[in-house]
Amino acid sequence: MRSYLFLIILTLCALNGFSQTGIVNGTVRSLQPISFATVSVQNSKFGTSSDSAGRFRIEGLASGKYTIVVSYLGYKTQSKSVTIESGQSIDANFILLPAETASLNEVVVTGTMKEVSRLASPVPVEVYSPAFFRKNPTPSVFDALQNVNGVRPQLNCNICNTGDIHINGLEGPYTMILIDGMPIVSGLSSVYGLSGIPNALIERVEIVKGPASSLYGSEAVGGLINIITRKPQNAPIFSGDVFTTSWGEVNTDVGFKFPAGKKAEVLTGINYFKYGNRIDNNGDNFTDVTQQDRVSLFQKWNFLRKENRQFSLAARYNYEDRWGGDVTWNPSYRGGSDRYAESIYTNRWELLGSYQLPVREAMTLAFSLNDHAQNSVYGSTIYGARQKIAFGQLTWDKKIKNHDLLFGTALRYTFYDDNTPATTLFNGINNADRVWLPGGFVQDEITLNENHKILLGMRYDYNSVHGNILTPRIAYKWILSENNILRLNAGTGFRVVSLFTEEHAALTGSREVIVTEELRPERSYNANLNFIKKINFSGGSFINLDASAWYTHFNNQIIPDYISNANQIIYSNLEGYAVSRGLSANFDMVFTNGLKVIAGGSFLDVFSKNETLSQRTRPMLTEKWTGTWGISYKLEKLNLGLDYTGNIYGPMRLPRLSISDPRSGLSPVWSLQNIQFTYTGLKEIEIYGGVKNLLNWTPGRSEPFLIARSSDPFDKNVQTDGVGNVIPTPANPYALTFDPGYVYAPNQGIRGFLGVRLTIK
């Protein structure tokens, strides 16, 4: 009997022991508990969601090692490895960082052409997520960059509102724009192509300030902006974002993905922007804001291959019809001299791809093609242009002991043709620009020890017009401690000339372009010292500091001369040198009470020195200092978020026509500020709204007029002397000609906005 009883007890104990499984308990929080976060066990069917207090519990796990993954929209996904014994209950707590404040650990590719964490990169790279840009929703990437410290979208025309991107006080031609690492936004499209990139498909934006020509070649002189699009596998099934403003603007962003068989995923994005409200608040009979009708289509394919080798293709088409000018203008006046307007039709397509070769070594072929067709009129001046760019690049990533090597060879072909003297021979025969730019580069990232890295790089290019060009660089990273990193970068840059990019005002019909010599490529030499520090406080609050000091020296700089002749823009290489130097700092602060602050400031000293005249001059439209901020607060109980964003700019020189021009030669301090409320209490839906330009600031309020002689845009009543100089008359007391180029800030006042976002994962 005792034997049977012992056997029964032993069997029950064994069954009980066999049936025991492990449990994982935990909490998910940021500064406050996060409810409905997705908690899953990697590569298994187990998973759950956090409750209203951020708690979760996963039961039924057999003995073994597991990876617990936690994700929540707007926060960085986090994982943690755990080991569970039979019958054990363990705790696994997670503290998630908001996407925009976790950028120190994000993967970046721009600095070294390799996927590395931002902290590991020897080159300082600033990273901005979609969550950062949603604090102030905009219809284009061009507008979205206005709240990035040291980066300023600059309007170049009061009428058509085209523009470019300034980095650290350097003009738009010094900034290179990349999409997924491909240099497809340049030259002609740097003026018109920035506004057609769907915001809904952006994974992140990476910014490098300072020359990067040793990796990216021409135009990467002042810095570069790399727009990284989403990978289809990381995108939601559907996303939609629609907003409108009280001025009548409507913007629609739609993105969706679907499988194409078993070995491909496809991501599609559509952006449509419409504005057709003829507002003339300053009373000059010209539209304050350009009328626009724009559609952009984007599609990206990712193919599944053996050994997870990369293969992706993407294509984009952009069409835009924009015009600004006389409020009574319509297309029947296009190209005539009865009503003045600037009407621009843009057709543009792009194709880009990346293919990892099926070899044992890590070798990747990347390529891009684009075709940009422009049909424009500026009053009665007709401008037609075509630009085609083909680019191919083969890279080989090789690791040998403590050396992380990158070898690359690239070929770029640029075709440009227009109906201006820029592409016409002296005998009147058309002579389109065809420029070949083959090159090669090598980069060696050397790990000296766990705290010290040095990067050496060299690039050689042969420009079919300008000849041989060498661009070396060196970078050094020192990890002082876990929360302190120091980087020192030095390098060179070069830029070849594109007169259309140099000065859009040359096409308004008000000025003639004069080139006094054969323009030589600009060269730059740069040094940049960067320091990153993270300060942690008890309770989870922290501050990230990212500070930089830089010095850039230019030779052969091309500076347009507006002053010598009011009817001309005179181009020549500077007989001397130019300098851009300054200090900048970004602060990223998160507090336990739910308050988040992102703030930045830059002090800029940009000037050119003419050695012949012993004269030092600050460039036009270059501020001495600038600041940006974004303040966010979440009312958890109300599911309501508040964002207050803004920027402020110091005075900058303005392009007056002459000393008799009554408009100010120096801009005032000006600021654009916005407020937004976002409601997140509905599943998969966000509703947002607010006010843009809270101060209702516009540049014309302190000036007698913005557009010179808007009442006589064809200069029919302008009188000149025997050598062509304008003379004062009762109808023209300041001796001016028509000029829309006096612009330094958006001419759009206060307006409300309301939008809705839908995201289906």
Residue pairs with C-beta under 8 A, 6 or more apart in sequence:
17 86
17 87
20 86
20 87
21 59
21 60
21 61
21 62
21 86
21 87
22 61
22 62
22 63
22 84
22 85
22 86
22 87
22 88
22 89
22 90
23 57
23 58
23 59
23 61
23 88
23 89
23 90
24 57
24 58
24 61
24 66
24 68
24 82
24 84
24 89
24 90
24 91
24 92
25 55
25 56
25 57
25 89
25 90
25 91
25 92
26 39
26 55
26 56
26 68
26 91
26 92
26 93
26 94
27 33
27 50
27 53
27 54
27 55
27 56
27 93
27 94
28 34
28 37
28 39
28 50
28 54
28 56
28 70
28 72
28 93
28 94
28 96
29 54
29 93
29 94
29 95
29 96
30 75
30 95
30 96
30 97
30 98
31 540
31 541
31 590
31 591
31 592
31 593
31 594
32 594
32 634
32 636
33 50
33 52
33 53
33 54
33 55
34 50
34 54
34 72
34 75
34 96
35 50
35 51
35 52
35 53
35 54
36 49
36 50
36 72
37 49
37 50
37 54
37 56
37 70
37 71
37 72
37 94
37 96
38 47
38 49
38 70
38 71
38 72
39 47
39 48
39 49
39 50
39 56
39 58
39 68
39 69
39 70
40 46
40 47
40 48
40 68
40 69
41 47
41 58
41 61
41 66
41 67
41 68
41 69
42 66
42 67
42 68
42 69
42 79
43 67
44 66
46 58
46 60
46 61
47 58
48 56
48 57
48 58
49 56
50 56
58 68
61 84
62 84
62 86
63 84
63 85
63 86
64 83
64 84
65 81
65 82
65 83
65 84
66 81
66 82
66 83
66 84
67 79
67 80
67 81
67 82
68 79
68 80
68 81
68 82
68 92
69 77
69 78
69 79
70 77
70 78
70 79
70 94
70 96
71 77
71 78
72 96
73 759
73 761
74 98
74 99
74 131
75 96
75 97
75 98
75 99
75 102
76 96
76 97
76 98
76 99
76 102
76 105
76 106
78 94
78 95
78 96
80 92
80 94
82 90
82 92
84 90
95 540
97 105
98 131
98 590
98 596
99 129
99 130
99 131
99 132
100 128
100 129
100 131
100 132
100 588
100 598
101 544
101 588
101 590
101 596
101 598
103 118
103 126
103 127
103 128
103 129
103 588
104 118
104 119
104 532
104 534
104 544
105 117
105 118
105 119
106 117
106 118
106 127
106 129
106 204
107 115
107 116
107 117
107 118
108 115
108 116
108 117
108 118
108 121
108 125
108 127
108 206
109 115
109 116
109 181
109 206
109 226
109 228
110 123
110 125
110 178
110 181
110 206
110 207
110 208
110 212
110 224
110 226
111 121
111 122
111 123
111 124
111 125
111 206
111 208
112 121
112 122
112 123
112 215
112 406
112 443
112 445
112 455
113 181
113 215
113 395
113 406
113 408
113 443
114 397
114 404
114 406
118 125
118 127
119 485
119 532
121 477
122 445
122 453
122 454
122 455
122 475
122 476
122 477
122 487
122 489
123 208
123 455
123 475
123 487
123 489
124 208
124 209
124 487
124 489
124 528
124 530
124 532
124 546
124 548
125 206
125 207
125 208
126 148
126 206
126 207
126 208
126 209
126 546
126 586
127 204
127 205
127 206
127 207
128 148
128 204
128 205
128 206
128 207
129 204
130 199
130 202
130 203
130 204
132 147
132 598
132 630
133 144
133 199
133 202
133 205
134 678
134 688
135 147
135 630
135 632
135 643
135 645
135 676
136 144
136 146
136 147
136 630
136 643
136 645
136 674
136 676
136 692
137 241
137 243
137 676
137 688
137 753
137 755
138 144
138 146
138 199
139 195
139 199
139 249
139 251
139 271
139 273
140 194
140 195
140 196
140 197
140 199
140 273
141 194
141 195
141 197
141 199
141 202
141 205
141 227
142 153
142 163
142 165
142 194
142 195
143 153
143 195
144 199
145 151
145 152
145 153
145 165
145 205
145 225
146 152
146 153
146 647
146 672
147 628
147 629
147 630
147 645
147 646
147 647
148 207
148 600
148 628
149 584
149 586
149 600
149 601
149 602
149 626
149 627
149 628
150 167
150 168
150 209
150 584
150 600
150 602
150 626
151 165
151 166
151 167
151 207
151 225
152 165
152 166
152 623
152 626
152 649
153 163
153 164
153 165
153 166
154 163
154 164
154 165
154 166
154 171
154 172
154 621
154 744
155 161
155 162
155 163
155 743
155 744
155 745
155 746
156 162
156 163
156 164
156 172
156 191
156 504
156 505
156 741
156 743
157 163
157 342
157 504
157 505
157 508
157 740
157 741
157 743
158 286
158 324
158 706
158 707
158 740
158 741
158 742
158 743
158 747
159 286
159 287
159 290
159 324
159 325
159 341
159 342
159 508
159 707
159 740
160 290
160 322
160 323
160 324
160 342
160 344
160 378
161 289
161 290
161 322
161 324
162 191
162 192
162 344
162 504
163 172
163 191
163 194
164 171
164 172
164 173
164 175
164 190
164 191
164 194
164 501
165 172
165 175
165 177
165 194
165 225
166 172
166 175
166 621
166 622
167 174
167 175
167 207
167 209
167 222
167 223
167 225
168 209
168 210
168 222
168 223
168 550
168 580
168 582
168 584
168 602
168 604
168 606
169 580
169 582
169 604
169 606
169 619
169 622
169 623
170 221
170 222
170 223
170 552
170 580
170 606
171 222
171 619
171 621
171 622
172 190
172 191
172 501
173 190
173 219
173 495
173 498
173 501
173 502
174 219
174 221
174 222
174 223
174 495
175 190
175 219
175 222
175 223
175 224
175 225
176 183
176 186
176 212
176 216
176 219
176 220
176 221
176 223
176 224
176 225
177 183
177 185
177 186
177 190
177 194
177 224
177 225
177 227
178 184
178 185
178 216
178 224
178 225
178 226
178 227
179 185
179 197
179 226
179 227
179 229
179 316
179 350
179 352
180 226
180 227
180 228
180 229
180 314
180 352
180 354
181 226
181 366
182 352
182 366
182 367
182 368
182 391
183 216
183 217
183 219
183 368
183 389
183 391
183 412
184 350
184 352
184 368
184 370
184 389
184 391
185 193
185 194
186 219
186 389
186 498
186 501
187 387
187 389
187 414
187 416
187 498
187 500
187 501
188 372
188 374
188 385
188 387
188 416
188 498
188 500
188 501
189 348
189 370
189 372
189 387
190 501
191 500
191 501
191 504
192 320
192 344
192 346
192 348
192 372
192 374
193 318
193 346
193 348
193 372
195 273
195 294
195 320
196 271
196 294
196 296
196 316
196 318
196 320
196 348
197 227
197 271
197 296
197 298
197 316
198 253
198 255
198 269
198 270
198 271
198 296
198 298
199 241
199 253
199 271
200 239
200 240
200 241
200 253
200 254
200 255
200 269
200 271
201 229
201 230
201 235
201 255
201 267
201 269
201 298
201 300
202 227
202 228
202 229
202 230
203 228
203 229
203 230
203 231
203 234
204 228
205 225
205 226
205 227
205 228
206 225
206 226
206 228
207 223
207 224
207 225
207 226
208 223
208 224
208 226
209 222
209 223
209 528
209 548
209 550
209 584
210 222
210 223
210 489
210 491
210 526
210 528
210 550
210 552
211 220
211 221
211 222
211 223
211 471
211 473
211 491
211 492
211 493
211 524
211 525
211 526
211 552
212 220
212 223
212 224
212 491
212 493
213 220
213 221
213 459
213 471
213 491
213 492
213 493
213 494
214 441
214 443
214 457
214 458
214 459
214 471
214 472
214 473
214 491
214 492
215 408
215 441
215 443
215 457
215 459
216 224
217 410
217 412
217 437
217 439
217 459
217 461
217 471
218 437
218 461
218 463
218 494
218 495
218 496
218 521
219 495
220 493
221 493
221 494
221 495
221 522
221 524
222 493
222 524
222 552
222 580
229 267
229 298
229 300
229 314
230 255
230 267
230 300
231 267
231 300
231 302
231 312
232 257
232 265
232 266
232 267
232 300
232 301
232 302
233 265
233 302
235 255
235 257
235 267
236 255
236 257
236 759
236 760
236 761
237 256
237 257
237 760
237 761
238 254
238 255
238 256
238 758
238 759
238 760
239 253
239 254
239 255
239 256
239 757
239 758
239 759
239 760
240 252
240 253
240 254
240 255
240 756
240 757
240 758
240 759
241 251
241 252
241 253
241 254
241 755
241 756
241 757
241 758
242 250
242 251
242 252
242 253
242 755
242 756
243 250
243 251
243 688
243 753
243 754
243 755
243 756
244 250
244 251
244 753
244 754
244 755
245 692
245 751
245 752
245 753
246 751
246 752
246 753
247 275
247 277
247 279
247 289
247 748
247 751
248 275
248 276
248 277
249 273
249 274
249 275
249 277
250 272
250 273
250 274
250 275
251 271
251 272
251 273
252 270
252 271
252 272
252 273
253 269
253 270
253 271
254 269
254 270
254 271
255 267
255 268
255 269
255 270
256 267
256 268
257 265
257 266
257 267
257 268
258 265
258 266
258 268
259 265
259 266
260 266
260 301
262 304
263 303
263 304
263 305
264 301
264 302
264 303
264 304
265 301
265 302
265 304
266 299
266 300
266 301
266 302
267 299
267 300
267 301
267 302
268 297
268 298
268 299
268 300
269 296
269 297
269 298
269 299
270 295
270 296
270 297
270 298
271 294
271 295
271 296
271 298
272 294
272 295
272 296
273 292
273 293
273 294
273 295
274 292
274 293
274 294
275 289
275 290
275 291
275 292
275 293
276 291
276 293
277 291
278 287
278 291
278 327
279 287
279 288
279 289
280 286
280 287
280 288
280 327
281 288
281 698
281 749
282 288
282 698
282 700
282 706
282 747
284 705
284 706
284 707
284 710
284 711
285 326
285 327
285 328
285 710
285 711
286 324
286 325
286 326
286 327
286 707
286 710
287 324
287 325
287 327
288 698
288 747
288 748
289 324
289 746
289 747
289 748
290 322
290 323
290 324
291 322
291 323
291 324
292 320
292 321
292 322
293 320
293 321
293 322
294 318
294 319
294 320
294 321
294 322
295 318
295 319
295 320
296 316
296 317
296 318
296 319
297 316
297 317
297 318
298 314
298 315
298 316
299 314
299 315
299 316
300 312
300 313
300 314
301 312
301 313
301 314
302 311
302 312
303 311
303 312
303 313
305 311
305 356
306 358
309 356
309 358
310 354
310 355
310 356
310 364
311 353
311 354
311 355
311 356
312 353
312 354
313 351
313 352
313 353
314 350
314 351
314 352
314 353
315 349
315 350
315 351
315 352
316 348
316 349
316 350
317 348
317 349
317 350
318 346
318 347
318 348
318 349
319 346
319 347
319 348
320 344
320 345
320 346
321 343
321 344
321 345
321 346
322 343
322 344
322 346
323 329
323 341
323 342
323 343
323 344
324 341
324 342
325 339
325 340
325 341
325 342
325 343
325 713
326 333
326 339
326 340
326 341
326 713
328 339
329 339
329 340
329 341
330 339
331 343
333 339
333 341
334 341
334 343
334 377
335 377
335 380
335 382
336 380
337 379
337 380
337 714
340 379
340 713
340 714
340 738
341 377
341 379
342 376
342 377
342 378
342 379
342 508
342 740
343 376
343 377
344 374
344 375
344 376
345 374
345 375
345 376
346 372
346 373
346 374
346 375
347 372
347 373
347 375
348 370
348 371
348 372
348 373
349 370
349 371
350 368
350 369
350 370
351 368
351 369
351 370
352 366
352 367
352 368
352 369
353 366
353 367
353 368
354 364
354 365
354 366
355 364
355 365
355 366
356 362
356 363
356 364
356 365
357 363
357 364
357 365
361 396
361 398
362 396
362 397
362 398
363 394
363 395
363 396
363 397
364 394
364 395
364 397
365 392
365 393
365 394
366 392
366 393
366 394
366 395
367 390
367 391
367 392
367 393
368 389
368 390
368 391
369 388
369 389
369 390
369 391
370 387
370 388
370 389
371 386
371 387
371 388
372 385
372 386
372 387
372 388
373 385
373 386
374 383
374 384
374 385
374 386
374 387
374 418
375 384
376 382
376 383
376 384
376 385
376 507
377 383
378 507
378 508
378 509
379 508
379 509
379 713
379 714
380 509
380 714
381 507
381 508
381 509
382 419
383 418
383 419
383 420
383 507
384 418
384 419
385 416
385 417
385 418
385 419
385 500
386 415
386 416
386 417
386 418
387 414
387 415
387 416
387 417
388 414
388 415
389 412
389 413
389 414
389 415
390 412
390 413
391 410
391 411
391 412
391 413
392 410
392 411
393 408
393 409
393 410
393 411
394 408
394 409
394 410
395 406
395 407
395 408
396 405
396 406
396 407
396 408
397 404
397 405
397 406
398 405
398 406
398 407
399 405
402 446
402 447
402 448
403 444
403 445
403 446
403 447
404 444
404 445
404 446
404 447
405 442
405 443
405 444
405 445
406 441
406 442
406 443
406 444
406 445
407 440
407 441
407 442
407 443
408 440
408 441
408 442
408 443
409 438
409 439
409 440
409 441
410 437
410 438
410 439
410 440
410 441
411 436
411 437
411 438
411 439
412 436
412 437
412 438
412 439
413 434
413 435
413 436
413 437
414 433
414 434
414 435
414 437
415 432
415 433
415 434
416 423
416 432
416 433
416 498
416 500
417 423
417 430
417 432
417 433
418 500
420 507
421 513
422 499
422 500
422 513
423 430
423 431
423 432
423 433
424 430
424 431
425 431
434 464
435 463
435 464
435 465
435 496
436 462
436 463
436 464
437 461
437 462
437 463
437 464
438 461
438 462
439 459
439 460
439 461
439 462
440 459
440 460
441 457
441 458
441 459
441 460
442 457
442 458
443 455
443 456
443 457
444 455
444 456
444 457
445 453
445 454
445 455
446 453
446 454
446 455
446 456
447 453
448 454
450 479
451 478
451 479
451 480
452 476
452 477
452 478
452 479
453 476
453 477
454 474
454 475
454 476
454 477
455 473
455 474
455 475
455 476
455 477
456 473
456 474
457 472
457 473
457 474
457 475
457 491
458 470
458 471
458 472
458 473
459 470
459 471
459 472
460 468
460 469
460 470
461 468
461 469
461 471
461 494
462 468
462 469
463 469
463 496
463 521
465 496
466 496
466 520
466 521
469 494
469 521
470 492
471 491
471 492
471 493
471 494
472 491
472 492
473 489
473 490
473 491
473 492
474 489
474 490
474 491
475 487
475 488
475 489
475 490
475 491
476 487
476 488
476 489
477 485
477 486
477 487
478 485
478 486
478 487
479 485
480 486
483 533
483 534
483 535
483 536
484 531
484 532
484 533
484 534
485 531
485 532
485 533
486 529
486 530
486 531
487 528
487 529
487 530
487 531
487 532
488 527
488 528
488 529
488 530
489 526
489 527
489 528
489 530
490 525
490 526
490 527
490 528
491 525
491 526
492 523
492 524
492 525
492 526
493 523
493 524
493 526
494 521
494 522
494 523
494 524
495 521
495 522
495 524
496 521
497 519
497 521
497 558
499 506
499 513
499 515
499 571
500 506
500 507
502 558
502 560
502 571
503 513
503 560
503 569
505 511
505 569
505 739
505 740
505 741
506 512
506 513
506 569
508 739
508 740
508 741
509 714
509 738
510 567
510 715
510 737
510 738
510 739
510 740
510 741
511 567
511 568
511 569
511 739
511 741
512 567
512 568
512 569
513 568
513 569
513 571
514 565
514 568
514 569
514 570
514 571
515 571
515 572
516 570
516 571
516 572
517 572
517 573
519 558
519 571
519 572
519 573
520 556
520 573
521 556
522 554
522 555
522 556
522 557
522 558
523 554
523 555
523 556
524 552
524 553
524 554
524 555
525 552
525 553
526 550
526 551
526 552
526 553
527 550
527 551
528 548
528 549
528 550
528 551
529 548
529 549
529 550
530 546
530 547
530 548
531 545
531 546
531 547
531 548
532 544
532 545
532 546
532 547
533 544
533 545
534 542
534 543
534 544
534 545
535 542
535 543
535 545
536 542
537 543
539 592
540 590
540 592
541 589
541 590
541 591
541 592
542 589
542 590
543 587
543 588
543 589
543 590
544 586
544 587
544 588
544 589
545 585
545 586
545 587
545 588
546 585
546 586
546 588
547 583
547 584
547 585
547 586
548 583
548 584
548 585
549 582
549 583
550 580
550 581
550 582
550 584
551 579
551 580
551 581
552 579
552 580
552 581
553 577
553 578
553 579
554 574
554 577
554 578
554 579
554 580
554 608
555 577
556 573
556 574
557 573
557 574
557 577
557 578
557 608
558 571
558 572
558 573
558 574
559 574
559 578
559 608
559 619
560 569
560 570
560 571
561 568
561 569
561 570
561 571
561 572
562 569
562 620
562 655
562 657
564 570
566 657
566 658
566 725
566 726
566 736
566 737
567 724
567 726
567 737
574 608
574 610
575 610
575 611
575 612
576 608
576 609
576 610
576 611
576 612
577 608
577 609
577 611
578 606
578 607
578 608
578 609
579 605
579 606
579 607
579 608
579 609
580 604
580 605
580 606
581 604
581 605
581 606
582 602
582 603
582 604
582 605
582 606
583 602
583 603
584 600
584 601
584 602
584 603
585 600
585 601
585 602
586 598
586 599
586 600
587 597
587 598
587 599
587 600
588 597
588 598
589 595
589 596
589 597
589 598
589 599
590 596
590 597
591 597
594 633
594 634
594 635
594 636
595 631
595 632
595 633
596 631
596 632
596 633
597 629
597 630
597 631
597 632
598 629
598 630
598 631
599 627
599 628
599 629
599 630
600 627
600 628
600 629
601 625
601 626
601 627
601 628
602 625
602 626
602 627
603 624
603 625
604 622
604 623
604 624
604 625
604 626
605 624
606 618
606 619
606 622
607 616
607 617
607 618
607 619
608 616
608 617
608 619
609 615
609 616
610 616
610 617
618 653
619 653
620 652
620 653
620 654
620 655
621 652
621 653
621 654
621 655
621 744
622 652
622 653
623 649
623 650
623 651
623 652
624 650
624 651
624 652
625 649
625 650
626 647
626 648
626 649
626 650
627 647
627 648
628 645
628 646
628 647
628 648
629 644
629 645
629 646
629 647
630 643
630 644
630 645
631 643
631 644
631 645
632 641
632 642
632 643
632 644
633 641
633 642
634 640
634 641
634 642
635 641
635 642
638 681
639 679
639 680
639 681
640 677
640 678
640 679
640 680
640 681
641 677
641 678
641 679
641 680
642 675
642 676
642 677
642 678
643 674
643 675
643 676
643 677
643 678
643 690
644 673
644 674
644 675
644 676
645 673
645 674
645 675
645 676
646 671
646 672
646 673
646 674
647 671
647 672
647 673
648 669
648 670
648 671
649 667
649 669
649 670
649 671
649 745
650 669
651 666
651 667
651 668
651 669
652 666
652 667
652 744
653 665
653 666
654 663
654 664
654 665
654 666
654 667
654 742
654 744
655 741
655 742
656 663
656 665
656 742
657 708
657 736
657 737
657 739
658 734
658 735
658 736
660 728
660 734
660 735
660 736
661 708
661 734
661 736
662 704
662 734
663 703
663 704
663 705
663 706
663 708
663 742
664 702
664 703
667 699
667 744
667 745
668 702
670 697
670 699
670 745
671 695
671 697
672 692
672 693
672 695
672 697
672 745
672 746
673 693
673 694
673 695
674 690
674 691
674 692
674 693
674 694
675 690
675 691
675 694
676 688
676 689
676 690
677 688
677 689
677 690
678 686
678 687
678 688
679 686
679 687
679 688
680 686
684 758
684 759
684 760
684 761
685 756
685 757
685 758
686 756
686 757
686 759
687 755
687 756
687 757
688 754
688 755
688 756
688 757
689 752
689 753
689 754
689 755
690 752
690 753
691 750
691 751
691 752
691 753
692 750
692 751
692 752
692 753
693 748
693 749
693 750
693 751
694 750
695 750
696 749
696 750
697 745
697 749
698 745
698 746
698 747
698 748
698 749
699 706
699 743
699 744
699 745
699 747
700 706
700 747
706 742
706 743
706 747
707 738
707 739
707 740
707 742
708 736
708 737
708 738
708 739
708 740
708 742
709 715
709 718
709 732
709 736
709 737
709 738
709 739
710 738
712 718
712 731
712 732
712 738
713 738
714 738
715 737
715 738
717 729
717 731
717 732
718 726
718 732
718 736
718 737
718 738
719 726
719 727
719 729
719 732
720 726
720 727
721 727
726 732
726 735
726 736
726 737
727 735
728 734
728 735
